Amino acid sequence: MVELRKRKPKDEAPAPPPKKKSGPKPKSAKEDTSKAEVTKEDVASAVQEAAAVSAPNGAAAGAKKGTAANGVPKVGDSIDLEGFGGEVETHDGEKTSLKQLVADSKSGVVIFTYPKASTPGCTTQACLFRDSYDPLTSTTGLTLYGLSTDSPKSNTNFRTKQSLPYTLLCDPTASLIAALGFKKAPKGTVRGVVVIEKVAGQEGTAKVLAAESGGPAATVEVVRNAVMGKGKEGGGKSENQKEREDKEAAETATEVADSAAKVDGED
């Protein structure tokens, strides 16, 4: 009799381990560095542009005292006019430059900047300068100009409609606007004003008497104060202001003397 033997069951293969879910592929150090560099550059650029607008008197941070060769001019700076701000065009199509404008003036120029012709705020500003035109120019020898990125056609229509007695300058590339410190980042024009005076005996050089951004009425007031105070560096006082202060001092002295006399009488 043949004895039948049972076959041993085959060992089952072990189940494969569960697959791990793959997460996002980590960025290489090279990629991270590149992205960080771009971010730093963008931030630095934005800070520099913001500083040019928000710094006192519209001046760029870090501009050297006494010269505008390496930055936006500020009050008290001397400007080398050769090539400064490039070429612009008058509303009637004539090519000119800041150097030429100063040379053609008797004692200097007033240039106010505005964002866009025929808009409410710019119309108010232009008309305020129109109404103050004679007192700001007739006795000072200063020549008044408006400056924007508008086309000659737009500025001509603006000038005609508002009966403006002064020339409007067209700066479509904002080269002069930027050089004066009134270019808005990334695009546009900051409302402001500069007063630039000729320097006697130094052709091609001028001095900044005022440079400031502000609202329509504020820009006119900046010019008025600069003219009254003769643009003295460091905020020189006008003659009228000195007279008022002298008068107040005299009145105070009189009051003190009267009080002293009363005290002596009582003794």
KOLBA-88835 format. One record per residue: x, y, z of N, C-alpha, C in turn. Coordinates in pm, whole numbers, plus 32768, in hexadecimal, padded with zeros to 4 digits. Example, Ala and Ser with C-alpha at 12.3 -4.5 7.8 and 13.67 -1.06 7.14 Angstrom:
BEGIN
85277DC7830C84CE7E3E830C85287EB6830C/85057F1F82C485577F9682CA850A80038313/
END
This chain:
BEGIN
80567F8880008000800080008059807B8000/803880D27FA48089814D7F95804F81BC7FEC/80A781F8803B807982658096808B82EB8051/801E83318046802183B5800580438422806B/80A48471804780CE84DF80A080968565806E/806685B680CC8031863C80A880A3869A808A/809386E6801D80F9874A7FFB80ED87C58056/816387F380798165886D80CD813488E6807D/80DC893580B980AC89AE806E811E8A0F8055/811B8A4C7FDE81848AAE7FBA81778B2B8010/81EB8B59803781EC8BD5808781BD8C4A8031/81598C94806381288D088018818E8D7B8020/819C8DBD7FB281FA8E307FAC81C78EA08005/82208EDD805181F38F4A80AA81BB8FBF805C/81528FF980948113906C804F817690E18048/817991257FD681D691977FC881B292078028/8216924E805C81F792BD80BA81AB932C8072/8153937280BB810393DE807B815D944D8047/8137947F7FD2818694EB7F948175956E7FE1/81E395AE7FF581DE9631803881B2969C7FD6/815996F38008812D97637FB4819E97C77FA5/81BA97E37F2B822898437F1281F598D17F1F/823899207F70821399AD7F83824F9A047F15/823B9A867F2082749AE17EBA830A9AD77EB9/833E9AD77E4483CE9ACC7E3384129B467E6D/84719B337EC984B59BA87F0585019BF77E9D/84F99C7C7EAA85409CD27E4B85D59CCF7E68/861D9CD47DFD86AE9CD27E0D86DD9D557E48/87519D527E84878A9DCC7EC0879D9E377E57/87BA9E0B7DDC87D19E6C7D7087539EB87D4F/86DF9E6A7D4B86609EAB7D2C86399F0E7D99/86489EE57E1986249F3C7E8886779FBB7E88/86F89FAF7E6E8751A0247E6C872AA0857DFF/8708A04D7D8A86E3A0A37D198666A0F37D39/8603A0AC7D778586A0F17D98859DA15A7E02/85F2A13D7E62860DA19E7ECD8650A2197E95/86AAA2067E3586F0A2787DFB8690A2D57DB2/8632A29C7D6885D2A2EF7D1F857DA33E7D80/8553A2FD7DEB84FFA3417E4E8548A3B67E8E/85C7A3A37EAF8615A40F7EEC8624A4847E8D/863BA4657E0D864BA4D07DAA85CAA5207D9B/8559A4D77D9984D8A51B7D8B84BEA5767E02/84DAA5427E7984C3A5927EF2851DA60C7EF3/859DA5FA7ED185FBA66A7ED185D0A6D57E6E/85A2A6A87DF88576A7087D9284FEA7567DC2/849FA70E7E028426A7527E328446A7B77E9F/84A5A7927EF684CBA7ED7F62850CA86A7F2A/8564A85A7EC885A7A8CD7E8C8545A92A7E49/84E4A8F07DFF8481A9427DBA8427A98B7E1C/8401A9447E8883ACA9847EEE83F7A9F57F33/8479A9E27F4A84C9AA497F8D84D0AAC67F39/84D4AAB67EB484DEAB2C7E5D8462AB837E67/83EEAB427E878372AB8D7E91835BABC47F1C/837BAB737F828357AB99800A83C3ABE58055/843DABEC802084A6AC3380688485ACC88070/84B4AD1180D88496AD9F80E684BDADED806B/8466AE4E8045847DAEA67FD28488AE5A7F4F/844FADE17F4C8450AD957ED184D8AD5F7EAD/853AAD677F0585C2AD3E7EE385D6ACAA7EFD/862AAC6B7EAE8649ABDF7EC286A3ABCF7F3C/868BAB607F8686DEAB477FFB876EAB337FCF/87CAAB6F80188857AB5E7FFA888FABC57F9C/883EAC247F6D8872AC8C7F1488D7ACE07F60/8944AD007F2089AFAD497F63898AADDC7F76/89B0AE117FE78997AE9E800589EDAEF57FAB/89ADAF5A7F6F89F8AFBB7F208A07AF987E8F/89DCAF207E6689E5AEFB7DD98979AE987DB6/8949AEA07D3A88E2AE437D0D891BADE37CA6/899EADDA7C9E89DDAD877C3889BDACF37C4C/89AAACC77CC98997AC3A7CE5890DAC197D1B/88ACAC6E7D078827AC527D3887C6ACC17D18/8749ACAF7D4586E2AD147D308703AD917D80/86FAAE077D44871EAE827D8A86C0AEA37DFD/86F8AEDF7E6586A6AF0C7ED586CCAF9D7EF3/8683AFDA7F4E8696B0677F6C8728B0837F95/8761B0E97F5487EAB10F7F708850B0D17F12/8827B06B7EC68883B02A7E69889DB0807DEE/8913B0707DB58934B0AC7D348924B0407CC8/88ECB0677C5688D4B0087BEA892DB0287B73/896EAFC17B3F89B4AFCD7ABF8949AFB67A54/8924B01C7A0C88B3B01679B088D2AFCE792D/8950AFB379138975AF717896893AAEE47890/88D8AED078398899AE4D782A8838AE277897/8821AE8078F787CAAE5F79678739AE4B7939/8702ADD4794E8676ADB9792D865AADA4789B/86BFADA9784786AAAD9177B8865BADFF7773/861EADDA770585D6AE3B76B2853FAE2D76C4/84FAAE9D76C98468AE9E76D18432AEF67660/83AFAF03765C836FAF4E75EF8305AFAB762A/82FAB02175F48292B07C7621820DB05375E4/81A0B08D7618811BB06775E5810AB0897551/815AB0E9751F8150B10D749181BBB0C9743C/81FBB06074738253B00C742282E5B032741D/8312B090746D839EB0BA746A83F2B06674CA/8461B02F749884BCAFE074EA850CB03D7547/851EB01275C3856AB064762285A1B00B7692/85E4B04776F2861EAFFE7762861EB05977DC/863AB0207850863FB07378C986ADB0DB78BD/871EB0B47884878CB11378718760B18A781E/8716B17177B386E8B1DD775B8680B23377A1/8626B1F477EC85BEB23F783385FBB29F7898/8660B27078E286A2B2C5794586EEB33678FF/8730B3147890877DB37978468722B3E6780E/86A9B3C177E4864CB42277AA8606B4777814/860EB450789185C9B49A78FC8620B50C792E/85E1B5657979862BB5D679B28678B5AB7A2F/8635B5637A8A8678B53B7B058666B4A87B28/8612B4607ADE85FDB3D37AFA8574B3A57ACE/8551B32A7AF484D1B2F17AC88487B2B17B3C/8401B2B07B2D83A9B2657B868368B1FB7B2E/8374B17C7B558336B10F7B0982DFB0BE7B67/825DB0BB7B4C8204B0687B9C81DBAFEE7B48/81D6AF7B7B8881B2AEFF7B448122AED97B64/80DFAE9C7B048055AE707B198041ADEB7ACF/7FEEAD927B057FDDAD0B7ACC7F9DAD077A42/7F31AD537A2C7EEBAD4879AB7E9AADC5798F/7EABADFA79187E65AE7578F17DCEAE6178F2/7D89AECD79187CF6AED479137CAEAE7A7977/7CF6AE4379D77CB4ADFA7A447C9AAE5D7AB6/7C3CAE3E7B0F7C13AEA07B757C86AEDB7BC8/7CD9AE867C057D45AEB97C597DABAF097C0B/7DCBAEDC7B937E2EAF237B417DF7AFA77B0D/7D77AFAA7AF17D38B0277AC77D3BB08D7B39/7D1DB05F7BB27D23B0B87C267DAFB0F07C38/7E13B0997C307E9DB0C37C417EC6B1287BD7/7EA9B1097B597ECFB1627AEA7E8CB1EA7AF7/7E0DB1EB7B237DC5B26A7B307DF8B2BB7BA9/7E22B2777C127E5BB2BF7C857EDEB3037C5C/7F2FB2BF7C0D7FAAB2FE7BDC7F89B36E7B79/7F20B35C7B2C7EF3B3C77AD17ECDB4447B1F/7E82B4317B8B7E54B4A37BDA7EC6B4E67C29/7F32B49A7C417FA5B4D17C8A8018B4F47C2C/7FFEB4F17BAC8069B5017B4880B5B5857B58/8070B5F47B5F80B2B6777B678107B6877BE5/80D0B66F7C5D8124B6817CD4819BB6227CDB/8190B5AD7C9B81FDB54C7CA28269B5647C39/8249B5B27BD282A9B5C27B6482D2B6527B45/8275B6B07B54828FB7397B258303B77C7B6E/830EB76A7BEF8376B7AF7C3C83ECB7537C61/83DFB6D37C3F8447B6747C6684A6B64F7BF4/8478B6647B7884CAB63C7B0684C3B5A87AE9/846CB5607B31845BB4D17B1B83F9B4B67AAA/8411B44C7A5D83B6B42379F2836FB3A47A1E/82EAB3A27A0E8298B3347A3F8278B2D079CF/8281B24F79F2825FB1E479938211B17779DB/81B9B135798F8178B0BB79BE81BAB0467977/81C2AFD179B88208AF5E797E81B8AEDE7997/81A1AE93792B815AAE1379368186ADB678C5/8151AD3C78C7816FACDC785C810AACE677EA/80B2AD4877EF804CAD5677888088AD7D7701/803DAD6476978069AD8576108058AE1B75F8/809CAE527593808AAEE175737FF7AF047557/7FB0AEAB75167F23AEC574F77ED0AED17577/7EE3AE7275D47E97AE7576527EB8AEF176A3/7F38AF1476A97F60AF8976F67F34B00B76B4/7F31B00E762F7F01B08575E97E6EB09C7606/7E20B03276007D90B03C761E7D7BB06876AF/7DC9B03077087DC2B05277977DE2B0E577AC/7E4BB114776F7E76B19F777E7E0FB2007746/7DD9B1DE76D27D76B23576927CF5B23C76E3/7CC5B1C9770E7C46B1C277567C4CB20D77DC/7CC0B20778207CCDB24578A47D0FB2CF789E/7D2DB2FF78257D6AB38478117DEAB3937865/7E42B33278597EBFB33478A67F25B38E7863/7F63B3EA78AD7FC0B44B7871804FB4177864/8068B39D788D80EFB367788C80F8B2ED7830/8172B2C67810818CB25577B7817FB1D07801/8146B16D77BE813EB0E677F481A5B08E77AE/81EFB04177FD8259AFEB77C78228AF5B77BF/824BAF1877508222AE8E7738829AAE317747/828FADD077A082FEAD7677BF82CAACE577BC/82ABACB07745826BAC2D773A82BCABBA7776/833FABC577788392AB5B77B383AFAB757847/837FABE5787A8393AC0B79088426AC18792E/847AAC3D78CF850AAC4878EC8527ACBF7947/84EDAD33792B8501ADA7798184B5AD987A03/843DAD6079FB83EDAD497A738439ACF07AD5/8477AC867AA284C3AC2B7AF6853FAC707B2F/8583ACBE7ADC85FDAD027B0985E0AD637B7A/8567AD9E7B7A853FADFC7BE28508ADB57C5E/84F3AD327C5384C5ACE57CC78430ACD57CD2/83E6ACE87C638354ACE27C6A8318AC727C15/8367AC0C7BF78333AB997BAD82FCAB347C10/8282AB097BFB8241AAAA7C548262AA1C7C26/827BA9C27C868298A9377C658217A8E47C68/8200A88B7C078256A8747B938239A8D27B1F/81CAA9197B2681A5A9717AB78150A9E37AEC/8164AA5A7AB38115AACD7ADB816BAB417B09/8128ABAE7B2B816DAC287B54813AAC577BDC/8197AC787C348174ACB07CB7815EAD467CA6/80F5AD7A7CE180DDAE0A7CDB8144AE517D35/8188AEB37CFC81EEAEF87D49821DAF777D04/8287AFB47D3882B9B0307CFF834BB0437D24/8398B0817CCA8422B0A67CE78437B1387CBF/848BB17B7D0984B5B2037CE7854CB1FE7CD5/857AB2207C5E8608B2167C3B863CB29F7C14/86A4B2CB7C5786DAB3517C45875FB34E7BF8/8771B3B07BA187F1B3BF7B5C885FB3DF7BC1/88D8B3B17BA2894BB3D27BF5899FB4397BAA/89AEB4AE7BE389F7B51A7BA18A86B4F07B7F/8AACB50A7B038B34B4EE7AD88B53B45B7AC0/8AEEB4047ACB8B03B3747AB58A9CB33F7A52/8AB7B35579D38A5AB329796A8A54B28F796B/89DAB25C796089C7B1CB796189BAB19079EC/89B7B1E77A4F89A4B1BB7ADA892FB2057B18/88E2B1C17B698870B2007BAB8865B1CA7C39/8817B2127C8B8807B1EB7D178773B1D27D34/8759B16A7D8486CFB1467DA786A3B1977E21/863DB1E97E0D8605B2397E7A8593B1F07EC2/854BB19D7E7784DCB1517EB384C6B0D47E5F/849FB0687EA0847FAFEA7E5B8428AF997EB9/83A7AF8C7E95834BAF4C7EF382D1AF167EAA/829FAEA57ED78222AE6F7EA381AFAEA07EFA/8136AE9E7EC480C4AECC7F138048AEDF7EBF/7FDEAF0B7EFE7F61AF217EB87F64AF9F7E65/7EF9AFBA7E1B7EF3B0307DC37F15B0B37E0A/7ED2B0CF7E7A7EEBB14C7EC17F74B14C7F04/7F9FB0D77F35801FB0CF7F7B8094B0EE7F1E/808BB0C47EA180FAB0DE7E448108B1737E27/8098B1B97E21809DB24B7E0C80DAB28E7E86/80B6B25F7EFC80E8B2997F78817FB2847F85/81B0B2137F568240B1F87F5A828CB2637F0B/8259B2847E958299B2EA7E42828FB3737E83/821AB3917EB98207B4137EFA8268B4257F6E/827AB3BD7FBE82D6B3C5802F8367B3D18000/8389B38B7F968413B3927F628431B41C7F2C/83CFB4587EE983E1B4DE7EB183E9B5467F1F/8391B53C7F828390B59C7FF08410B5948041/8441B518805884B8B50680A98538B5088059/852CB5237FD885A0B5277F7F85E8B4A17F7C/859EB4367FA085D4B3B07F97864DB3967FED/8657B3D6806286CCB3C180B686D2B33280E7/8749B2F680D9875BB26C81018747B2608197/8709B1F081BC86F1B1D7824A8673B21A827A/8619B23E82198599B277824185A5B306826E/85EEB358822385FDB3E582468578B42C8252/856EB48A82AA84F0B4CE82C284DFB5418260/8462B55782398444B5C681E08448B649822E/844EB6B881E58453B73B822683D3B7558274/8361B72D823D82E2B740828282DFB6F28305/8315B67683008317B62683798371B66483E2/83E4B69883B8843FB6DA841583FFB7558453/83B7B7A384018373B81A8434830DB7F6849E/82C1B7898484825EB75E84E6829FB7358569/830FB6EA855C8354B6BD85D5838FB7328622/83C6B79585DA83FEB80B861C8391B8598665/831DB862862482ADB8AB8660827DB86386DE/8273B7DE86D88248B791874D82AEB79F87BE/8330B79F879B8398B7AE88018390B8378843/8375B8A087F1836AB927882782F1B9328885/8281B8F5885E820AB8F988B18222B8AF8935/8269B83F892C8287B7F389A682E0B8458A03/8344B88889C8839EB8DC8A198351B94C8A5D/82F0B9888A16829FB9F48A4F824CB9C28AC3/8212B94A8AB281C0B9108B1D8215B8F48B99/828FB8C18B8382E8B8A58BF4830DB9268C3D/8328B9918BF0834CBA128C2B82D8BA4B8C7C/825DBA408C4581E7BA738C8B81D2BA278D0D/81E6B9A48D0981D5B9528D81823BB9778DEB/82B8B98D8DC08322B9B58E1D8304BA3B8E5D/82CEBA988E0D82ADBB1D8E41823EBB138EAA/81DDBABF8E90816EBAAD8EF181A4BA758F75/81FEBA158F698236B9D88FE38284BA409032/82D1BA938FEB831FBAFB902E82C2BB5E9073/8252BB80903281F3BBE0906B81B3BBAA90EA/8197BB2690E88159BAEA915D81B8BAE891D4/823DBAD991B7829FBAD8922282AABB64925D/
END
